[in-house]
Amino acid sequence: GMFIMHDLYIFKVAVIGDSLVGKTSIIQTFTSGGTQFSRSYSMTSDVILNSKDVFMPESKDSVQLLLYDSSGNSLYSDYLPKYWIGINAIFAVFDVTCERSFDSVKKWVMLARKVEESPLAESSGNITPLGLLYANKVDLEGRRKVSPERAKTLASQLGLAYFEGSAKSNIMIEEAFTYLANEFYKNS
Ligand code: GDP
């Protein structure tokens, strides 16, 4: 038979947000689900790179998502993580039971976008990354502190798409990453 080449697009996503909001859990739920290939690499003690391929059914191309878990970083340091260079998307997370994690979202997003203007980013093309805001832990509905209305308002102020769900109960995880991969692919 005929051999047809399909393209592989590399897509870098920074998963950001306060400690304990569920970033690692979200990445694990996503990469361990389904049948598509995923891998995990330790880059340094506080950066884990996970990857998963998302298949584009119409074209049969693949988008390889490189997911950078930002656990070791403090919002209050001037240090901009080197692995943020050339990111194509921001996946901002907060915990619906934790008001403070919601208040931090804006700072995280500004920090990640600041990479574009920093010397670190000189060679990265300076394109504003795509982004979404993910409200995690909706399985804990009785302890919810941040309403969907407030979260949606913030997302639209920051120019982010909005999803809410749960890493624990696997709600809207695949959908959120697939949304980003599709948006990225459409614009590639
Ligand atoms: P990270 O520091 O942002 O990477 O957060 P982790 O993924 O380590 O999660 C922090 C804690 O929240 C852990 O105890 C997780 O089991 C818990 N957790 C993460 N996602 C959820 C969720 O959707 N629902 C609930 N109830 N707990 C969660």
Residues whose N, C-alpha, C, O or C-beta is under 5 A from the ligand:
A	BS01	GDP	D18 S19 L20 V21 G22 K23 T24 S25 N136 K137 D139 L140 S166 A167 K168 S169
